[in-house]
Amino acid sequence: MNYVEEYRNKITEGTIIVPKKIKRMLDILEKQEHDENFPYYFDPDVGELPILFIEYYCKTAVGKLGGDLKLELFQKVAIQLTFGWLNKETKFRRFRQLFLMVARKNGKTTLLAAIALYMLIADGEGSAEIFSVATKKDQAKLAFNASCKMLTMMKKKFPEFRKLVKKRKTDLYVESTFSSFMPLSSDSDTLDGLNSHLVIIDELHAIKKRALYEVMYESLAARDQPLLVMITTNGTQRENIFDQIYDYASNVVAETFEDYEFLALIYELDDISEWKIPECWMKANPGLGTIKKLSYLKSKVRSAMNDPNNLPGVLVKEFDMKANSSDSWLSMETVMCDKTFSLENLDCYAFGGVDLSATTDLTCATVLFKTSENSDIHVIQQYFIPKDVAELNEERDRVPYRIWHDKGWVTFTEGSRVNFSEITDWFKKMRDEYNFTFYSIGYDPWCATYFVEEMTREGFPMSKVIQGPITMSQPMKDLKADLMDKKINYNQNPVLKWCLLNTKIEEDKNDNIRPVKKAKIQRIDGAVSLINAYVVYTRDMNNYNASI
């Protein structure tokens, strides 16, 4: 049974409502499925094996004791995708990580418990080590205890499990395959030297330190087809491991990051205003009406309408929205653009923008131009970062600088900081090889004296852009409108896409805005460079448009 196809059909028919990130992830996978050159393939029969095991053997330990565990369609889809995508050469599973975000009371712990039992008993792995991990032992025990209760019900129905799986003091153990399942917390003494086959994290937002995630992910390295499963709601604490993994997952969905081993299924509202629209609630609650009672959610929404103090908790836990998500500048749908263009035979007037770095940030150079062929605004960008810094940040922040470098989007420089003469050389290349004539190039005057003098000597007209809301606000609003209308053709530059999605706004009392980072480890340099170019473009827009 192909549950993924059934899900797609119901989404198309409108009988199931899902958020845009789920639609996009399914579209990406469908495109990959029909690509003969793609190194992985989807086998729905293999993906169905865990579903058959769970629905036949696993029995409920909550509510109706010993009842059949019937999975919802969204759960079957998550399982079938995770287990059904295989490597064409090795036949091992493609995905090593599953990030599944759903709102509260959508069957997260039960699903984790069932997956853990399948991997322990029926996945065919010798000496499988399975762990439920959390910051605190009590949290780690939730999924483990759910598995134990489920197993108790299974043993009543199927006596063969009584000998097969033993409940010991600290774990579940299958003697015939030497496999075990146990809970672990960050204060455990046994985190080093693990050889994990499955790691499950129930409520990723509760993990306080990234080190716990890192050590558990590294523990998968020696297995042929291991799996790290994270099923979680949104959280209230910002700039932690949850935010980092969520942003990474969103970039995988946006195809900004190329990671074929990471499956991102993000159920959330598409817009914060949708919490008042019952027809949209299923976007964050795919189990609404079956696992999660509609009456419960109505009562939570009513409480938020009656008392604004309850709204942040309802947004976060019932709809997977950040309580402060309204300060994000651009949505993924606004940023996405499939247009491309060629750099051949341009010979036209252009504007430029730069955002210079100190040491750890990227440096970005931008060329913005129009042609007589259409009204699109074309954007060329090049990024610069010291090679050593890129390697460090890639490991720490999980940003694919090396892939971007190999594809020509990013230039690695020598030394501990970017030599700004390399940016000058890039602008010279744009002028001399592609025949751009520059109206002006916008720059932040902070720490730019030497660069501006060098660019001026080379004949480039430089224009100061004060990095404040009065200067940047209207150009940013114009840029957003043009992005929404798909008038900005940035040649599908993944680094710019990443920077735009990392940008939030800071607003003054007069509703003027300026760009700021969403998190310390994120970069917005490409967005700022583009905004600087947009500022000088809007200053001379009328004269420029008349010259095209």
N, C-alpha and C positions, 0 to 999 in steps of 0.2 A: 504494500500500500504506500503510495507516494503522498504523505501528509503535507509536504511542502507545496506540491502542486495544488492540492485541495485548498490550502491556506491562501495561495495566490489567487485562485479563482474566486474565493469568497471575498477577498479584499477588492477585487475588480468589480464584483457584483454589488459591493456595498453592504453586504450582510455582516461583515466584520470591519470594524474601524481601527486602523493602526496609525501610529505617528509616522511622520515623513522619514525618520531614520530607519525604521523597520522596512518601509517600502524600498528605500534606497539600498539597504543591505541585501534584500531579496533580489532586487534588480541586478546588483553586482554579481551575486552568486549565479543568477540565471545566465547572465552574459558569459561568465567563466565556464559554466556547464556546456555551453555551445561552442566554446573556443577549442578547436582541435589541438592547438599548440599549447594549451594550458597544462601545466605539469600535474594537475590533480583532476579527479573525476568523481562524480556523485553516484553512489550506488544506494538507492532507497531501500533495497532489501537488507543490506548490511546495516544501514541506519535504523532499520525497524527492529533489529534483534533485541536491543535493550528495552524497547517499548513492549515487545511480546513478553519478555521476562517479567517486567514490572507489573503489567496488567494481569498476567496469569498467576504469578507467585506472590507478589507483595500484597499484604493485607493491611487494612487500616487499623490504627491503634488509637485514633481520636474519633469521637462521634460513635458511629456504628462499629463496634469492635469486631475485627475479623472480616470486615466487608472487603469486596474487591476494590483495588485502587484503580480508578478510572482516570486516566490523564486527559487534561483538556487539550484542544488542538494546538494551542500555542506551545504547550509543554512538549507535545509530540514533535512539533517542528524544531524546537530547540535541540531535542535529543537526536532526531534524525539527521539534522545538519551536522551536529558535533561528531556523531559516530559514522555517518554515511559518506563523508568526503574522504577520499583515499588518495595516496600518492601512486601515480601510474607505474612507477618503477618498483617500489618496495611493497606496495599494497598496505602500508601502514597508514594510520589515521593522519589526516592533514592537520587538523586543529589541535594545538597544544594548550590553548587557553579559550575559555568561554566566559564572556562578561555578559550576564543577563541582569538587566535592571528592571524591576517591576515594583509597583507600589505595595504597601503593606497589605497583608492578608490575601496574597495571591498564590499561596501554596509553595513558598520558597523552600522552607525547611523540609517539608515532605518530599519535594522533588529531589533535593540534595541527598536525603536519606535513602531514597530508592536508587539513585544513581550509584551511591557508595556501595550498596548491597550487590548491585549488578557487577560492578568492577571487582568486588571482593570475591564473588562466587562464580561468575559466568563469563568473565572477559578473557579467560585462557592465559593469564599472566602468572608465571611462577614466582613465588616469593613476593607477591604484590604487597607493597606498603602503602596503606591508605590513611590519610590524616585529615581530620577536621581541625582547623586552626583558627585562633582568635587571640586577641590581646590578653583576655582573661580566660581561665580554665572553664568557668561557668558558661561563657558564651560558646566556647569550643565544644562543650558537651551537648549543646542543643541538638545539632544534627546527629551526633553520635548516639544520644539517647533515643532520638526518634527512630534511628535504624535498629537499635536494640529492641524497642517496643514492637516495631514492625516485624522483626525477626521472630519475636515471641508468638505473634499471631500466625506467622507463616509455619512455625513448627507444629501448631495445633492442626493446621490443615494438611501439611505435608510432613509426615514423620521423618522422612529422609534427611531433613535439615537439622534434626536433633543431633545426629552424629556428625554431620558435615561441618557445622559451624558451632564453635564453643564460645560461650561468654566467660572470659577470664576476668581477673580483678580490674585490669586497666584497658582491655581491648576485646575485640572479636577476633577469633582465630580459626582459619581453615587449615587443618593439619595436612590434608591431602595435597595441597599446593603451597604450604608454608606461608600463607598469606595472612595479613593482619590489618585491622582497622582500629585506630585509637585517636582520642582527642589530644591536641597539643596547644599550649599557650606560649606567649613570648617569653615567659619566665621559666619555661621548661629547660632542663639541663641536657635535653636530647635533640636539640635542633641541628647540631652539626653532624655530618656523616650520614644523613638520611638518603635513601634511594627510593624516592616516591614514585608510585605508579599513578596515584590520584591524590590531589590536594583539593579540599573544598573549603571555601571561605564563605560563611554565612554572615551577611551584613558587612561588606567591605568597609563601609563608612565608619565602623567602630574600630577598625585597625588604626592605632595611633602612630606606629612607626613603619616607615617603608622597609626597614631592615627585615621585618618578619616576612613580608611579601617576597623580598629578594632572596632570602635564604631558602624559602620553600620553592620558589621558581627554579632556583639553581639545583635543588635536590631532584629535579626531573631529568637532569642531563643524561644519565646513563641508560634511561629506558628508551625502547624503540617507539612506543606510542603512548606517552604519558599524557596526563590531562590535569590542568588547573582550572577549577570551576569557581567562579565568583558570582553569586546570586545576591542581590542587594537592593535596598531602596536608596534614595538619595540621603544625604546627611546634613547636619546643621553646622559642622565644623568645616571651614574652608582651608584651602591650600594644604591638604593632607594627601595621603596616598589615594584616597577615593577620588579626589579631584584630578589627580595626575592620571589615574587609570581611566577615569571617565573621559577626560580630554583626549587621551590616546585612542580610546575606542571611537570617539566622535571623529577623530582624524582618519581612522581606518574607514569609517563609513563614508567620509567625504573624499576618500581616495587621496588624501594629502599624504598619508603614510602608507607605504606598501608593506603589508605584513599578512602574508597568506596563511599564517598559522594562528591568527587571532580572530575569533568570531565575536562580533559585537551585536547584541540584540538589546536595544535601548527602548523601553516602553516609557514614554513621558508625554506630557502635553506638548503640543507644538508651540503654543503661546500661553503666557501666564493668564490671559483673560479667559481661557477655556474652562477654568475651574467652576465657573457659573453655568456652563452649558452641558447638561446631562448627556447629550449625544456625543460629547467628546471624552467623557470619563473613561471609556474603554481603552483609549490610547495609552493610558498609564496603568489600567486595570484590566488586562486581557482575560482575567478570570471572573470578571464582574457578572453577577447573576447566577453563578455556579459555585465557585470557590468562595468568592467574596459577596456578601449579601448587599443588594442594592439599598435596602433600608438603612444598613449601617453607614454607607457612604453618604446617603442623603442627610442623615443626622449629623455627620461630621461637617458637611458643607453648611448646614443650617447653623451650627454652632459658630462657624467662622463668619457667617453673615451677621449674626447677632452680636458677636464680640470680636472686634478686630485683633485682639490679643491672641486669639486661636488661629488666625489665618496663617502665620508662618509655619506652624506645625502641620496644618492641613495641606498646604502647598508642598511641603517637603515629603511627608510620609504617605499621603493619599494620592498625590499626583506627580511625584518625582521631580518637582521643580525646586530650584534653589530659591530660597526666600528673597534673595536679592537679585534674582535673574533679570529684573527689569532694567538694570544698568548695563547689560550687554549691548554692544553697539549693533552688531549684525548677526542675523541668523544664518544657519548653514544654507538655507534655500536662497537667501539674498546673495551670498557669496558665490554660489555655484554658477559656472558659466562654461559651456562646452565649445565656445567659439575658439578658433585658432587663426593665425595669419602667418604669412611668409615674410622674411626679412629681405627678400629680393626686390630690386627696382623701387626703392622707397623714394629717396630724393625729395624730402619734404621738411617743412618747418616743424619744430618740436619744442617742448618744455622739458625741464629736468628737475629732479629732486634728489636729495641725499639725506641720509640719517647716519651720522658718523658715530662710531663706537668709542668707548674708553678702552676696555680690555675684554671683558667677558661677553659683551653683546655682539650681535651681528652688525656689520656695516652694510648699508643697502644703497644702491644707485638706481635711479629710475629715469626712463625716457617715456614721455607721454606725447602722443601725436594723433592727428587725424589724416585721412586721405579723402580724395574726391569721390571714392567709390561708394561710401556710405557714411552715416552719421556716427558710427562707432568711435569711441576713444580707445586707441590701442596703447598698451602698456608693455614696456620691456624693462625687466629688472635683472640686476646681478647682485649677488650677495658675497660678502667677504668675511672670513673669520680665520683666526690663527689655527693651524692644523692641530696643534696640541690641545687647544681649548675645545675645538670641535670634537675630538676624540673623547675628552673628559665629559663634555656635556651630553654626548650621544649615550655614553654609558650611564650617566647619572639621570638624565632627563628623558631618555628613550626617544630621542629625536634623530631621524635618519640622515645625518649630515653627509655621510659617505655616499649614500645612494644619490643624494642631491648633487654632490660633487661629481660623481661619475656621469650624471646626466647633464652636467653643465650649468646647473642653476646656481651653484655655490663655488666660489674660488677659495682654496686653502692657501693661506699666506704663511710665510716663515716668521719666527719670532713670537714674542708674547703679545703683540698687538698688531693691528692692521696698519700697514704703511699706506697712508692716504694717497701717495703718488700712484698706487695701483688703481685707485678710483679715477684719478685724472687720466691715466692711460686708457681706461675703459671708455670714458667719455670721448677721448680722442679717436678711439676705434669707431664709436658710433658716428662721429662726425666725418671721419676720413674714409671709412669703408662702406658705410651705409648712407652717406650723404645727408645727414641731418643738419639743418641749420637751426641753432637754438635761439629762441626768443629770450629766455632767461632760465636759470637753474636755481631753485629754491633751497635754502639751507638754514639750519639752526645755527645762530652765531656762536653758541657756546663751544669752545674748544675747536674752532674752525679757522682761526686766523691764518695759519700756514697753508691750509688746503685752499682757502679762498684766494690767497696771493698767488699760489701756483696755478690755479684754474684761470685766474684773470690774466696772468702772463701768457697762457696758452690761447687767449682770445675768447674765453667763455664769459658771457654776461651773467654775473652772479646777483642774486636777489635775496635779501635777508627775510627770514620768516620767523617772527617771534612765536615761541611755542606756548601761546596762551589762548584762552577761549575766545577772546574778541577777534583774534586773527584767524583762528582755525575753525570756528563754529560753522559759519555759513558754507565754506568749501566742503566741510565734512558732511553737512546735510545734503549738499548738491551731489557729492560723491555717492552717498548712500542711495539717493534717488536714482542715479544713473546705474548703480549696481542692481537695484531692484528691477529696473527696466531692461537689464541685460545689454546695456550700451557700453560696458567696460569689457573689452576683449584683452585679457591678460595672458593669453596663450596657454591657459591652464597651468600656470606656474604654481606648483604645490607649496612653495615656500611663502609666496604672497598669500595664498589661500589660508595657510596656517597662521600667519601673522594677523590677517584680518579677523579670523575666528578667535584669536587670543585677545582682541582689543575690546575694552569696555570704555564707557564714557564717564567723565566727571563734569558735573553741571554746576554753574554758578546761579546766583539768585535771579539773574535775568534770562535763564534758560539757554545760555551760551554753553557750548560743550568743547571738551578737549579730550584727546585719547590718553588712556592709561592702561597699564597691564592688568589682566585679570588675576595673575599670580606671579610671584617673584621669578620663578624658573622659566616663565614663558617669554617669548620675544614678540615685539610688535614693530620692530624696526622697518620691516617692509611696508607696513601700513602707514607709519609716520613718513617714510620717504615718499610714498604715493601722495599722502595728504599735502606734503610740502610742494610737490609738483602741481597738485590741484590748486593750491593757493595762488601760485604765480600764473597758472593757466586762467583762473577766474579773473585775475587782475587785467589780463590782456585778451579776454575771450572774444570780444567783439572784433577787434582788429585781426586777431588770429583767424577767426571763422571767415572773415572777408577775404583773407589771403589764400584760402584753400581752393 
